[in-house]
Structures are given as C-alpha cells and as structure tokens.
Amino acid sequence: MRTATLLLIHFSTCAASIPAHHSRRDCMAAGLAGACNIVLFRGQRASAAQAGSIGAMVEELQTLGVRLEQSSQSQAAPEFWPGRLQGRSPPTPAVVLSDAPPIIILPGFGNDQVDYISPNGFPKEVGLQAALHRRGVGNVLVVPIDRLQWLNVARGLTDLKFVAGDAQPEGPAFSWYVHKAKA
C-alpha cells in the first residue's frame, strides 16, 4: 500500500474538503495554505482511520478544531441590554432611589476593585458602580483592593484561631482588609 501525507488543518472548516492523500503542494495550489495552518504527518496510511491510529487522531483533532472555532464565534460581547452593542444607552431603571445614602462596595474574597467598575474588561457602563448610579445612588465607592492583596490571607496560617476555623477580623489573615475598608 502506498503511504501518504496526512494533513491536519488547524481550526479550519476546509479540513473536510481535503482528502488525506493530498500533498502540501496540492493545498497550496488550491489556495488553502494561506488560510489554514497545515501540519504534515508523513509515513502514515491514508486509508487507516482505526481507533488509536494517527488517522483517527487527525480526524478527532479536525473535529475539535471546528468545535473550538464555533465556540469562539459564539463568545461575542454580551449585550447586557437591547441595543447596547449598537450604542444604545442603558434603559431607565424601574426603581430610582431618591436621597440614597452613599454605598461602599467591599470586594469579595479574591475579587479586585475593577470587578465592580468594569468587570472582565467590559465598559464601565455595565459595572455595578454605574448600575447603582443609574438607580439614583450618587456616591458609590469601591474599596481599592487588588487581586494579589488576597495573598495576605495566607498570613493566617501562623494564627492558631485561623487554623482552628475561628479567624478574627483583627487577626493576621484579615486585618489588612479591615484597614482598607476603614481608609
């Protein structure tokens, strides 16, 4: 039997249209080399797609590539409200507070202040701080805590109360957080 070059076309929907016995030259002639990452596996039989064979693995990788491509296309920016992606401003809230007190947001364990201002790199208009402003809260502050500062909790490992599950706010694990909140 003739051995052929197996082609793995990475993250491409054109993979199904190229038989495994074609060469890199054939793909270039078809104009596919520029649009696809082509990996060549030499010395394998093109007809064998038995379980565990290189042919079967290539087919599985091609399927995986197509699935990954489809999933990345579906992860577009969320709309949050109708028309946001087209530039529409947020809808008027059903409840708007009048004479609201100031609100201080204390970031939760492992969170950063940015998670409440512009979460996951989205615009500030979708963050909690902006949402509260739209609902009539004029003064919304987020305690400035960076994600790395949560490593301070590890100081509690030297505290017997922390280890026993009776950590105190003034103990070494959380005193830094209390000081940030009071500042």
Protein Blocks (a to p, Z undefined) as FASTA:
>chain_A
ZZddddddehiaklmmpcfkbcfklmmmnopmmmpccdddehiafklccehiaklmmmmm
mmmmmmmmmmmmmmcccekighklnopacdddfbdcehiacddddddehiafklmmmggh
iafklmmklmmmmnopabacdddddfklmmmmmmmmmpmklmnopacfklmklmmmmmmm
mZZ
